């Protein structure tokens, strides 16, 4: 990654996203957060509807949409506010960090490039040793990470 701003951005994003790791394994209640919280507070559909200036049936529809995963972030934000809460959402990289995502993707591409080159050289009876291939993959991985070419995410 040749761009210092990009390196700093990745480091900052990784730092912020790490906070979400703590909630990664929290499982949403089967009825959804809205209904579970509303029920725990002993708040009726009408009471929540009054806070949102909507009908109790509309609240039921929102609870259903949340449980189905079709609710919008704006609606969730409004509901959170009506429940005297804040909506918090984020992303958690599957690989652990954005930097690791870049590393894994760069290595995959580097392996493909080196493998193609090695196949051609083998056909020309100029086969490289396994150690040389491994080193070439490492070098190509670093080059791809440094350059961050547009094809990285193709």
Secondary structure, 3 states (H helix, E strand, C coil): CCCHHHHHHHHHHHHHHHHHHHHCCCCCCCCCHHHHHHHHCCCCHHHHHHHHCCCHHHHHHHHHHHHHCCCCHHHHHHHHHHCCCCCCCCCCCCCCCHHHHHHHHHHHHHHHHHHHHHHHHHHCCCCCCHHHHHHHHHHHHHHHHHHCCHHHHC
